[in-house]
Amino acid sequence: MTTELKAPWIKNLGGVPASLTYRQCSMYEMVEAVAEKYPDYIAYDFMGSKTTYKTFIKEINDCARALKAIGVQEGESVTICMPNAPQTMIMFYAVNLVGAIANMVHPLSSEKEIEFTIRESGSAVCLTLDQMYGKFANIRQNVPLRSLIITSVKDVLSPIKKKGYYLMEGRKIKVPKDAVIIWWENFLKNGKGYKAPYERQRVGEDPAVILYSGGTTGTMKGILLSNLNFNALAAQILATNKMFKPGDKMLAVMPMFHGFGLGVSIHSMVANGGRCILIPRFTPESYAKLIKKHQPNFIAGVPTLYEALLRLPTLDKVNLACLKGVFSGGDSLSVELKKRFDAFLKSHGAHIVVREGYGTTECVTASCLTPVHMEKEGSIGLPFPDTYYKIVKVGTTEEVPYGEEGEICLCGPTVMMEYINHPEETVDTLKTHEDGHTWLHTGDLGMMDEDGFVYFRQRIKRMIVTSGYNVYPSQIENVLDAHDAVHMSCVIGVPDPLKMQKVIAFVMLKPGFSPSEETKISIMKHLEKNVAKYAMPKRIEFRDMLPTTLVGKVAYRKLEEEMAGKEI
């Protein structure tokens, strides 16, 4: 049985090509071509300042010279430990221009995590914020850093805003005068004296980026991605969003250390002439203000972002007719949350609905997306052009029939090169099947229907086994979220000597509902009508907030750790 999904795209989307042509060049060259075509278009906005593509390319080249001046070599790794800011974008493409590899690290990572990523990637150079200096000072003797470049938010602000920033935050930040660092301004100034060639010719298959993920085993791993991986994604995003026009605006809230933020909100935009509105620090309130101010054409986020926006009265009267696309990914979007946010969009003048996608960092980010004007409830959509999906029996390469659950596997131009320094797990994750193609085994459960639509069920390792039955937390969460009192939920399994695991539900209530016994009974009755007896939660805990990961997913592992060893 074949699961190649070219035909559904042609049939359902009326013109989306089944196959695309990808430029075999660097990411920088993609942006350079846009700058030649649209030099005066805005590449990015940051805190009120606008930068054209022409200026952006100059900034990248100046930074590339500076990198060569401090000795960065082709193929070397450069760590970028930054929020979404101009320096992050400039450095990212400058690293690409000189043929080095961008090692993307969360700026709020712990010292141990930062140390791990620097050692794992072998980075000799790092760019980070002045607020982060203390962490780097504490680990520097343990890592092979040759140069530490320090920048500040004020480096890219107007003179008036620099003063305001200093009074509000800057004066609190202290970097010792004798610190062995290079300040951003001096770094760029020193680069002006570099007169030798600094560009390196790179092709699509050359390594370009390292992103971090739990991999298929839940332990942190560096994922090596190529220029082609990102450039193919940019072409696929354009092909599946025909409403996009050069100059369209994207609110770039998803962070650049994450595939969703870097691949969709940044590279897919600037490789196609879009405008990135950079958001360095996310709060629902500030995000709402930016939507109102900038009237963006596209927004992309995790479900918790949309859940937070629903609670904000500041968006009550905002007209959202500007929106051409709203994308959800990074975590499972419950049916109920989608219904609520779709209704919110409609009531605010938008003529679209949330389009859910699916992907993993092992293929940059999204590889599957709900088509325009066609959706199936609970589906994550259809694979991108040139991307093939198949569902296999867990632990095998044996394909299962349509409608049957198994492990989601995918094959296409965005699939990673490898897990760095983990050849065994690379082999376990990238497997050659009988058809001769290399397939990425995602570690996710799902199924495919006869029209080629894919349905995500659960991380295989998150599946709860109780009394011999398989229980999928996301299915119970969907039922919980449909209750009138429930705002958000998270379901976990805890060890049990008789049943293997017991099901526990954590619930965040909507405003106006109290965490009373009466509310709990009402929720349990609702569950009893919709959930099999063996899958029923043995306990419901009310929480004011649910923990989230650094990219906004509900952190179910933290709840599992919290419950470890407790008697239920």
N, C-alpha and C positions, 0 to 999 in steps of 0.2 A: 504493500500500500504506500503510495507516495503522499508526502505532506508538503510538497513544494507549493508555495502560496502565491504564485504570480497571478493565476486566473482570478481569485477573489478580488485582488486589488483592481484589476481592469474592469471586472463586472460591477463592483460596488462603488467605485470612486469615479468612474467615467473619465479616464484620462491620466490617472496616476500611473506612470510607467512601471512595469514589472522589473525593469533593469535600468540602471543609470551608468553614466560614464564618470569616472572619478579621476581627477587630476593627480598624477603621481609626483607630487611636490611636497614641500614643507607647509606647515600651517601658516608660517609667516608669509610665504608666497601667495597664499589664498587671500590674506588680508591686504597685501601689497597690490594685488590685482584690483581689489575693490577700491583702494585709495586712488589708483590711476583713473578709474572710471567715475568715482564720486568724491573727488578731493575735498569738496566743501560740505559734504554731509557730516553730520555729527556722529562720531564713533562712540563717545561716552559722555555722560553727565555725572558730575560728582559735587554734591553739596552746593549746587547753584552755578558751577562752572561747566562750560561746554567745550569739548575738544573735537576738532575736525579730524577726518581721516588723514589729511595731509600732515597735520601736526602730529598725530598719533604715530605715523610712520617715522617721522623725524625723531620723536622721543624714543622709539624702539631702536633705531640705528645709533643714536647717541649712547643708549644703555649698552648696546652690543659692543661698541668700541670700548666702553668702560670695563666690560667683562673681560675682553681680551687683554686690556691693560693690566688687570690683576692676575692674568695667567690662566684663565679658564680655557680648557682644551676641548676639542671635538670629542663627543662621547662621554664627557665628564658630567657628573650630577651636580645640580645647583638646587639647594633647598629654598623654597618660597613658603615662609610661615607667616601668612598675612591674611587679613580680611579682604573683602571686595573693595579695592581702592585702585586709583590710577597706577600707583607703583607696581601693584600686583600684575595688572594687565601688561604694563610696559616690560617688566622683567620677564614675564612668561614668554612673550614673543621674542624678546631679545635673546633669551636662552636658546630658543628654537633657531634663531637666525645664525648664531655662532656654532650650531650643530651639537649643543649640549642637551642634557635631559633635565626637565623640570620636575623636581621632587616636591609634590604639593602636600603641605602639612597644616593641620588645623591650628590656628594661633592660640586656642585655649587648651591645647593638649597639655598633659602633665609633663614634668621634666623627663620622667622615664620614657614616656611615649616619644618625645622629641629626640631624646638620645637614641632610642631604637631606630627611628626613621633615618636619622643622619648616618648611623653606623650601617644600617641595612642597605642604604643607597650608595654609601661611600662618598657622600657629599663633601666637597672641599670648601664650598662657598655657600653662604646662607644670607637671605634677606629677611629681616623681621622688623617689627615695630619697637619703638623705644620702651613701650610698656612691658615688652617681653624680655628686656635685657637681662633681668635678674635670673630668669630660668636658664638662659644660655650661659651666663657667667658660672652658674652652679654645675653645669655639665661639660663645660668646654674642655676640661682636662681629660675627659673620657672619650672625646670624639675627635676625628681627624680634620676639623675645620681649619682651613688656611686663612680665610677671610670672613669676618662677620660684618655685614652691611646693615646699618641701623637707619631706619627712616621714621618719620613722624607724620601724623595727619596734617600738621601745619605746613609740611613741605609742598603740598599741592593746593593750599588755600590762598585766597586773595589777602592783601595786607590787612584789611579791616577784619576779615574772618580769622586771620592768624592771631590777632590781639584777643578776639573773643574766645578763641579756643584756648589760648594760654591762660586766660583768667578763669575759665570754667574747668579745664582739665590739665592743660599742659604743665602748669606749675607744680602739679602733684608728682610728675614723672621725673625721676632723678637717674641720670646715667653718670657714673664717676668720670671726672675729667681725664683720668689716666687709663680709662678703659681701652683695651686693645680692639678697636673697632674702626670702621670707615663710615662716616656719616654720608647719607644719600647724596647731598649736594656736592661734597668733596669727591665722592665716587664718580659722579657724572663729570665734574670739572677735570679730574685726572684723565678721564677717557678722551678728552678733546685732544690731548697730545699724542694719542695713538694713531699713527699714520699708516701702518701696515694693513693689508687686507684683513677684514674681520668676518666676512660672510663665508659660510660653508655650504656647499651644495648638498642638499639632503633630498632623499626620495621618499615616496610614500611608505615603504617598508622599514625605513629607519626608525629606531626607538626614539621617543620624544617626551614621554610623560610617565611619571610614577604616581599612581593614586593608591590609597590604602583602603582595605576592606577586610572583613572577617574571613573571607574566602569560604570554602565549603566546610571548614572544620571549626569556625568561630574564633580562630586566633588571628591576630593582626598580620597582614601580609601586604607587601608591595606588589602592585599590579602594573606590569610594564605594557605601555600602549604606544602605538606608532602614530606617525603623521597621518597615514591612511585611515586609521581608526577614527580620528577626529574629523578629517576632511570628508570621509564617507558619511558620517553622521550629519554633517552640515548639509550635504547634498540630499540626504534622505528626509531631513526635517523640512527642507524647502519643497521637495517633491510632494510631501503629504500635507502641506499647508499652502495651497495655491493662492490663498488670500494675502499672503505676505508680500509686501512691497518694500524695496530699498527705502530707508528712512523711517520705517516703522519702529516703534519704541517697545522695549522689553524691560520690565522692572526686574533687575537682576538681584533678587534676594537670596537665592540659593548660593551657598558659598563656593568659591573657586577651587577649594581643596576637594570638592565632591564632584563626581562625574556629571550629575544632573546640572549643577551650577556652571561648571566649566564647559561642558559639552553643549548644553542647550542654551543657557542664558547668556553665555559669552561667545564661544567660538562659532556656533551656528548663526549667531547674529552678525558678528563682525566679518565673517567669511561671506556673508550675503548682503552686506550694506545696511544692516540694522543699527539701531541706536541703543546702547546699554545704559540704563539708569542704575548706577552702582549704589548699592546699599551696604555699608560696612557693618552696621549693627542693627539687628532686627528686633523690633517690638511690634506687636499688632497695631498699636496706636500710630507709630511713625509710618508704618507701611500704609495704613489707611490714609494718612495725610498725603503721602506720595502718590497714591492712586488718584486722589482728588486733585492734586496739583498738576501732575504730568499727563493725566488721561492716557495711560499706556494702551498699546494695542494688544500686547501679550503679557500674561503673567503665568508663572510656573511655580509650583510648590508642592510640599508634602501635605497630606490630609490635615495634619494639625494646624497648618497655616489657615486653611479654609474654615476649619472649626473655630479658630480664634477670631477671624473676621466676622463670623456670624454673630459674635457677642458684642460687637462694637456699635454703639449708637451713633458714632461720628460718621458712619457710612449710610445712615438712614436716608438722607436726601441726595446722595451722590448719584449722578447720571453715569452709567457704565456702558452707554452705547458705543464708546470708543473701542471696546474690547472685540478683537477678532478671534482670539484664542485663549482659553484657560486650560492649563494642563496640570494633571495630578499624577505624581509618581513617587518613588522612593519608599512607599509603604502602601498597604492595601487600603483602598478607599471604600468605606462601607456603603452599601446601597442606600441606607438612610441618610448619611451625610451628603451623598451626591444629590439625592432628591431635594434636600433642604437648601443646598447651595445653588442648584439649578433654579429653584423657585426664587431665591434671593437675587440671582442674576436677572431673571425675567422681570421681577418687580422693580429693578433699578435700570430698566431700559436696555439691557443687553439682549442681543438676538442670537445668543449662542448658549451652549451648555458646557459643563466640565467634560473634557475628554481625558479619560484615564489611559495611562500608558504603563508599560512594564519594561524593566531591564535590570541589569546588574552592572556593577563597576567593572566586572570582567569583560563587558562589551561597551565600555565607557559609561553608558547610561541607558536610555530608552532604545528598544529594538522592536517595539510593538506599540501600536497606538490606535485608539478608537477613531474610525473614519469620520469625516465631516458628514453631518446629516444622516448618519446611520450608526445605531448603537444597539447592543443587546445587553439587557440588565445583567450585571455581574461580570461582564466580559471586559478584558483589558485590550480588546481590539484585534487588529490584524497586523502581522509582521510587516516591517518596512520593506521596500524594494530590495531585492538581492539578499534578503534575510529569510532563512528557512527555519521553521519550527517542527519539532516532532516530540511526541510524548512516548516515553519508554518505561517499561517495567523497572521499578526502582532497583538499583544495583546491577542492571544489565544494559545492553544496547538493543534489547528487543522491543520493537515498536508495538504499541497497543492500539486497538481499534478506536475510531472516533467515538467520543462520548465516555471513554474509560479513563480513569485517573492514573497518573504516573508522574515520573520526573520530567520537567520541562527541559528540553535540549534545544540549542539553537546554533545556527551556522551562518556566517556572513562576514562582510568586510570590516565590521567593528569589533570582532572578537579579539581579545588580548593576545599578546605575544607569549607572556609567561608570568608566573609568580616569581619575582626575583629571589634567588637563593633557595628556592623550594622546588627542585626538579621533580620530586616524587609527587607532590600535590598537583603540580602542573600536569603531569601524566594522568593523574586520577581525574582531573577536571576537563582536560582537552583530550578527547578520545576519538580515534579513527574508527568509524563504523564500517560495515560491510560495503556501503555505497562508495567508500573511498574518501569521503569528506571528513574533516575534523569538526567534531561537535562539542560545544561547551555544555557540560552537565551543570545545571544551575544550582542543584540542591533544593529546588522548589517543586512542590506538587501542583499539578494543574491538569487540565484536559482541553481537548480541541473538538469543536463540533464540525459537522459536515460542510459548513460554509467557510471553514478555515478560521473562525473566531476562537481566540484562546481565552481560557479562564484560569486565573490564578487561585489556588486554594490555600497554600500554606508553605512555609519553610518546612522541609522534611524533618529537620531536627527540632522544630517547635511542636510538632504533632504530639498530642497527649495520648498515651495508651492507658486505658483504665478498664480493668476486668476483661482484658483481651480485645476491647473495642478501640478503634482509632477515633479520636476526637480532634476536630480542627478548631482551634481557638477563634479564628476569624469568623467562622460561621456562627458561633455563639455570640460574638461581639456584634455581628449584624443584627441578631435578634434583640440583644440588649439595647442597642442604639435606636431601635424602632419604638421603644417604650417612651411614653410622653415625658417621663421624669428624667430620662437619661440623656446626658450631654455627650459623654464619651465613656468607653469601657476598655478594659484589658483583661484577658483571660489567660491564666497560666495553669500548669500542672505541678503539683508538689508530690514528693515521694510518699507512698503508702505501702505498708508491709503486706497488705492483703490484695489491694486493687492495682498495684504497681504505682499508679498516680491517682490523686484526687484533683478535681477541677475546682479552681477558686476564681471568683470574678471580682475585679476592682472597678468601682463605678464612680464617675464624676457626675453630679446631678446638675440639672439646669437651674438657673436662678428661680427662686420662688418655691423650690421643693426642699424639704428638710430630710436629713438622714435618719428618719424615724423607722420604727419597727413596721409601722403601717406601710411606708414606702417600700420597704424590703419585701413585705408580703405581696404587695401589688406586683413588684418586679418578678418575684418567684412564680406567681400565678401566670404571668405573661410568658415566662420561660417554659412552664409546664405545657402550655398550649402549642409551643413551637419547637421544642427541643426534645430529643429522645431521652428516655429516663436515664440511661447509662451515661449520657453526656451532661446531665444537669449539674450545675455548680453545687458543691457541698457547702459553700459559704460565699456570702457577698460582703465585701468591705467597701464602705463609702470613703472617698478621698476628695479633699478640696482640689488637689491637682494630681495628675499622673506624671511620673518622671518621663523625660524625653532624652533622646540621644543628642549629640552635638549637631545633627542635621534635622532634628525635629521629629524623628520617629518616636512612637511610644516605646520606652525602654523596658520591655517585658523582662529582660534579663535581670535588671535591678530589682524588680519585684520578686523574681525567682530567688535571687540571692538573699533578699530580705526575709523571705519565708523559709529559707533553708534551716532545718533543725527545729523549727517551731512545731508544736503539736497542733494539729488542725482538728 
